[in-house]
C-alpha cells in the first residue's frame, strides 16, 4: 500500500470524538496554510500551478506531524518522498516548504489531522480545493493488501 494511501486511511475507521470542538474543514485550513505559497503566484492563478502548490502544501502539512506524532517508519518513508519531490524544485520553493513546515508546528501544531489527498478543480471561473483528512494518532489500518 502506498505511503499516501496509508496516511489517508489512518483514522477513517473511527468516528471523530464529540468532545473535540468542531474544526474548520481541512480544505479551508489547507488553503490558509498554503497562503505563503499562493502569494508567490501570479494572478489570475492557473489550475496547473494551483495543483502543484497544493501538492507541496500537503507535504509541508503532513511531514512535521508525522515526524512528531506518527510511526517512525512511516515518517521516514514520508520524509524520503518529500525529499524526492523537492529534489528538482528551485531553491526558493524548497525554502518556502521548509518555512511552511515550521509554521505547521508553530501555528497549526494542535491540529493532529493529516491530509490524505488534495484535489484542485476548476468550477466555472473559480478554483476549488478538495482535501480529505485523517488523524495521525489513530490506530493504523491493518488491511495492507488494499
Buried (B, 14 or more C-beta within 10 A) or exposed (E): EEBBEBBBBBBBEEEEEEEEEEEEEBBEBBBEBBEBBBEEEEEEEEEEBBBBBBBBBBBBBBBBBBBEBBBEEBBEBBBEBBEEEBEEBEEEBBEBBEEBBEBBEEEBEEBBBBBBBBEBEEEEEEBEBBBBBBBBEBEBBEEEEE
